[in-house]
Amino acid sequence: MVKVLIKRLSPEVELPSYKTQGASGVDLMAYIRSTIIIKPKTSCLIPTGLSVAFSEDYEIQIRPRSGLAAKNNISVLNTPGTIDSDYRGEIKVIIYNHGNEDFIVNKNDRIAQMILTPVLKIEFEEAEELPETVRGDGGFGSTGK
């Protein structure tokens, strides 16, 4: 277990929790004053009423909920969204409606998942040439369908 400090931006905000022992993510809920309607093929920034603090060895990823994706064509637009360890503002989620029907978001609706993941920092070493591989610089379908 890794300790993450969490702050409610209002006393009525519910804290996230794991729904089962094997769950890797916790659900984030919409903290909104009134219903939001997300039209087809549009997005909306949904606040959660939460902010967090955690070690710089980690990031928090915001991911879609599979049930919303399968049943309503709803996803997180910049999936996975990243919460950096030095960000102290409110967590907000960009919800995108891929469907053809309006999607209604009510207060406390579960809108996304939050997952804590380790971060490995890169140490760049400049090189004149890179080692050769069979693939080389082929990309974008170069290895077949």
C-alpha positions as a Python dict, from the first residue, in 0.01 Angstrom:
ca = {
    (1, 'M'): (0, 0, 0),
    (2, 'V'): (111, 352, -81),
    (3, 'K'): (-20, 647, 117),
    (4, 'V'): (-201, 917, -82),
    (5, 'L'): (-325, 1226, 98),
    (6, 'I'): (-672, 1324, -21),
    (7, 'K'): (-860, 1645, 42),
    (8, 'R'): (-1234, 1697, 4),
    (9, 'L'): (-1305, 2039, -141),
    (10, 'S'): (-1647, 2024, 25),
    (11, 'P'): (-1767, 1819, 324),
    (12, 'E'): (-2034, 1653, 105),
    (13, 'V'): (-1780, 1502, -139),
    (14, 'E'): (-1758, 1124, -104),
    (15, 'L'): (-1411, 973, -80),
    (16, 'P'): (-1324, 708, -338),
    (17, 'S'): (-1289, 347, -224),
    (18, 'Y'): (-1208, 7, -372),
    (19, 'K'): (-1531, -179, -450),
    (20, 'T'): (-1371, -526, -435),
    (21, 'Q'): (-1050, -665, -288),
    (22, 'G'): (-908, -733, -636),
    (23, 'A'): (-991, -390, -782),
    (24, 'S'): (-692, -196, -913),
    (25, 'G'): (-874, 136, -936),
    (26, 'V'): (-1119, 343, -736),
    (27, 'D'): (-1419, 515, -890),
    (28, 'L'): (-1429, 893, -915),
    (29, 'M'): (-1766, 1061, -881),
    (30, 'A'): (-1901, 1379, -1034),
    (31, 'Y'): (-1917, 1666, -787),
    (32, 'I'): (-2160, 1898, -963),
    (33, 'R'): (-2436, 2130, -844),
    (34, 'S'): (-2676, 2050, -1128),
    (35, 'T'): (-2717, 1789, -1400),
    (36, 'I'): (-2483, 1809, -1699),
    (37, 'I'): (-2591, 1688, -2043),
    (38, 'I'): (-2309, 1580, -2272),
    (39, 'K'): (-2427, 1593, -2631),
    (40, 'P'): (-2314, 1328, -2882),
    (41, 'K'): (-1959, 1376, -3014),
    (42, 'T'): (-1878, 1639, -2750),
    (43, 'S'): (-1687, 1647, -2424),
    (44, 'C'): (-1725, 1811, -2086),
    (45, 'L'): (-1487, 1876, -1797),
    (46, 'I'): (-1641, 1720, -1484),
    (47, 'P'): (-1512, 1817, -1138),
    (48, 'T'): (-1468, 1556, -861),
    (49, 'G'): (-1433, 1781, -556),
    (50, 'L'): (-1104, 1607, -466),
    (51, 'S'): (-736, 1697, -464),
    (52, 'V'): (-444, 1471, -376),
    (53, 'A'): (-78, 1460, -272),
    (54, 'F'): (156, 1163, -316),
    (55, 'S'): (521, 1068, -370),
    (56, 'E'): (701, 1184, -684),
    (57, 'D'): (777, 817, -760),
    (58, 'Y'): (414, 779, -874),
    (59, 'E'): (146, 926, -1095),
    (60, 'I'): (-229, 889, -1080),
    (61, 'Q'): (-394, 779, -1401),
    (62, 'I'): (-756, 863, -1479),
    (63, 'R'): (-915, 594, -1695),
    (64, 'P'): (-1260, 520, -1838),
    (65, 'R'): (-1504, 295, -1655),
    (66, 'S'): (-1567, -14, -1867),
    (67, 'G'): (-1940, -18, -1789),
    (68, 'L'): (-1988, 339, -1913),
    (69, 'A'): (-1790, 259, -2227),
    (70, 'A'): (-1979, -64, -2305),
    (71, 'K'): (-2330, 55, -2219),
    (72, 'N'): (-2319, 427, -2305),
    (73, 'N'): (-2020, 488, -2537),
    (74, 'I'): (-1866, 716, -2272),
    (75, 'S'): (-1490, 751, -2230),
    (76, 'V'): (-1223, 970, -2079),
    (77, 'L'): (-1103, 1187, -2367),
    (78, 'N'): (-730, 1198, -2285),
    (79, 'T'): (-712, 843, -2158),
    (80, 'P'): (-524, 781, -1951),
    (81, 'G'): (-526, 1124, -1798),
    (82, 'T'): (-227, 1193, -1575),
    (83, 'I'): (-223, 1359, -1234),
    (84, 'D'): (138, 1457, -1162),
    (85, 'S'): (277, 1430, -810),
    (86, 'D'): (321, 1808, -781),
    (87, 'Y'): (-36, 1900, -886),
    (88, 'R'): (-253, 2017, -596),
    (89, 'G'): (-561, 2139, -781),
    (90, 'E'): (-898, 1971, -813),
    (91, 'I'): (-908, 1648, -1010),
    (92, 'K'): (-1132, 1701, -1311),
    (93, 'V'): (-1219, 1445, -1576),
    (94, 'I'): (-1274, 1513, -1947),
    (95, 'I'): (-1570, 1292, -2039),
    (96, 'Y'): (-1637, 1231, -2409),
    (97, 'N'): (-1966, 1104, -2552),
    (98, 'H'): (-1885, 877, -2849),
    (99, 'G'): (-2250, 781, -2882),
    (100, 'N'): (-2550, 920, -3069),
    (101, 'E'): (-2762, 997, -2760),
    (102, 'D'): (-2727, 1266, -2494),
    (103, 'F'): (-2546, 1141, -2183),
    (104, 'I'): (-2667, 1276, -1850),
    (105, 'V'): (-2429, 1321, -1557),
    (106, 'N'): (-2581, 1365, -1211),
    (107, 'K'): (-2413, 1456, -884),
    (108, 'N'): (-2223, 1155, -741),
    (109, 'D'): (-2241, 953, -1065),
    (110, 'R'): (-1931, 737, -1104),
    (111, 'I'): (-1752, 885, -1406),
    (112, 'A'): (-1399, 738, -1419),
    (113, 'Q'): (-1140, 525, -1242),
    (114, 'M'): (-832, 648, -1059),
    (115, 'I'): (-521, 427, -1046),
    (116, 'L'): (-187, 489, -877),
    (117, 'T'): (109, 376, -1090),
    (118, 'P'): (489, 391, -1048),
    (119, 'V'): (687, 635, -1260),
    (120, 'L'): (1038, 565, -1388),
    (121, 'K'): (1229, 883, -1474),
    (122, 'I'): (1427, 889, -1798),
    (123, 'E'): (1797, 968, -1808),
    (124, 'F'): (1867, 1073, -2166),
    (125, 'E'): (2204, 996, -2322),
    (126, 'E'): (2258, 1164, -2656),
    (127, 'A'): (2391, 939, -2933),
    (128, 'E'): (2514, 1002, -3287),
    (129, 'E'): (2361, 671, -3404),
    (130, 'L'): (2114, 421, -3260),
    (131, 'P'): (2165, 42, -3268),
    (132, 'E'): (2022, -126, -3580),
    (133, 'T'): (1715, -355, -3558),
    (134, 'V'): (1526, -571, -3807),
    (135, 'R'): (1237, -323, -3802),
    (136, 'G'): (1453, -13, -3834),
    (137, 'D'): (1249, 305, -3875),
    (138, 'G'): (942, 129, -4014),
    (139, 'G'): (625, 230, -3835),
    (140, 'F'): (252, 281, -3876),
    (141, 'G'): (167, -65, -4002),
    (142, 'S'): (506, -153, -4148),
    (143, 'T'): (500, -498, -3985),
    (144, 'G'): (164, -596, -4137),
    (145, 'K'): (-206, -547, -4061),
}
